[in-house]
Amino acid sequence: MSAVAGLPSLSAHRGALLHFSGDPGPDDDATAYQYLEDGLLLIADGRIAACGPAAALLPTLPRDLAVTQHGAQRLLMPGFIDTHIHFPQTDMIASGGRQLLDWLNDYTFPVEARFADLAHARDVASFFVDELMRNGTTTAQVFCSVHAASVDGFFGVVRERGLRMIAGKVLMDRNCPDSVRDTAESGERDTRALIERWHGVDRLAYAITPRFAPTSTEAQLDSAGRIARDHPDVYIHSHLAENHGEIAWVRQLFPWSAGYLDVYERYGLLRERATYAHCLHLSADERRRLGASGACAACSPTSNLYLGSGLFDFDASDAAGLRYALATDVGGGTSFSQLRTMAEAYKVAQMQGQRLPALRAFYLATLGGARALHLQDRIGSFRVGNEADFIVLDWSTTPLMQRRIAATQRLDEKLLALMMLGDDRLVAQTYILGQAVLP
């Protein structure tokens, strides 16, 4: 059922509330978030109308308005935002254990070849979206396959459900099987047609999507840059510096470049609204230039660990002014859950002697993701006027979680327990534009 049709004009939700107004950073800046043990969220026509202490807001409500009581064991938060995920890889999650380039050839390309079929694309997209909702992810930036039908199938499904999503057709005209290959000309033609068909329709946005530099000729990269110049409000979505073998391959294919980032920069693909997944093996200068361009990095820890790619450097990224947010990167990533992603990101920081506090992890999965995607004026917080995409986390779901939470004293302790012990079972409800879509 569409989440757009039949929006309730006014609804109210009472429970513990948490949302962010800024980055709490490594020191848990208390001015960057609002936590209310007994809060009230008021929604009008699918948008946030008010957020504050229940005691202050309850007397202002219409007498006949029923308030949904979520109780003391449940936490209301903005929906999670996944800045990098591959919907055609849903059926190959947890495939093999090889590193990136072998994994692409052995698993990814054969699975993605099936997405020339619109019916198949719609079937996988429906399951994919269900899985996002079960895990509390309400917005994602999504790789489709090289086939235009994969984009039509995906956007068709998410539009019916009223979701805010970003997606694009992969551009890939070399170093891949014929079944997943386009040309510079056909890729540009299809991309322009898809932008015209989908970008800005309802809650949808398009992303120009070269898979990564090694699978696009210079003619195709030049074409992608030309489309980007013609459509400055469209997103750019690709991969960067994920794996040492990949980086060596880029050096071989683009001998004129001083580094991997140079390739994207040369073709006009380094700008605001650009997201590069991984960004593991960058020089200090590359991080600085990436940050200065306004582009952002999608930190994908479960994928990076599973494929043995490396560790994201949080401190170096902060020092360079590089914005980043969290991403599951399914199917290289091993879970649709942003809670599991936060837990692995925490461990990645620990392994490098760095610190990713729980408050900052939850910021990166909500407002941080919205800021990375230039959507902070629409989603990611309970700011009045924002779209009412939110989730309800139940910390009494498992006996262990309930026992651990009972022993905590502070909010940061509760959040650390949620992200370390939690998974999709903690997501009691997911709301899109104020309407429950889960259960």
DAZI-V550779 format. One line per field, one symbol per residue. ss: DSSP state (@ for helix, = for strand, . for the rest). burial: b if it has 24 or more other C-alpha atoms within 12 Angstrom, else e. A space follows every 10 residues. Layout:
BEGIN
ss=???
burial=???
END
This chain:
BEGIN
ss=.........= ========== ....@@@..@ @@======== ====..==== ===@@@@@@@ ......==== ========.= ======@@@@ @@.......@ @@@@@@@@@@ @@@@@@.@@@ @@@@@@@@@@ @@@@..==== ===....@@@ @@@@@@@@@@ ...=====.= =......@@@ ...@@@@@@@ @@@@@@@@.. ...======= ..@@@..@@@ @@@@@@@@@@ ....====== ...@@@@@@@ @@@......@ @@@@@@.... ...=====.. ...@@@@@@@ @@...====. @@@@@@.... ...@@@@@@@ ..====.... .......@@@ @@@@@@@@@@ @......@@@ @@@@@.@@@@ @@........ ......=..= ====....@@ @@@@@@.... @@@@@@@@@@ @..@@@==== ==..====.
burial=eebbeeeeeb bbbbbbbbbb bbbbbeebee ebbbbbbbbb bbbbbbbbbb bbbbeeebee beeeeebeeb eebbbbbbbb bbbbbbbbbb bbbbbebebb bebbeebbbb bbbbbbbbeb bbbbbbebbb bbbbbbbbbb bbbbbbbbbb bbbbbbbbbb bbbbbbbbbb bbbbbbeeeb bbbbebbbeb bbebbeebbe eebbbbbbbb bbbbbbbbbb bbbbbbbbee bbebbbbbbb bbbeebbeeb eeebeeeebb bbbbbbbbbb bbbbbbbbbb bbeeebbebb bebbbbbbbb bbbbbbbbbb bbbbbbbbeb bbbbbbbbbb bbbbbbbbbb bbbbbbbbbe eeeebbbbbb bbbbbbbbbb bbbbbbebbb bbbbbbbbbb bbbbbbbeee beeebeeeee bbebbbbbbb bbbbbbbbbb bbbbbbbbe
END
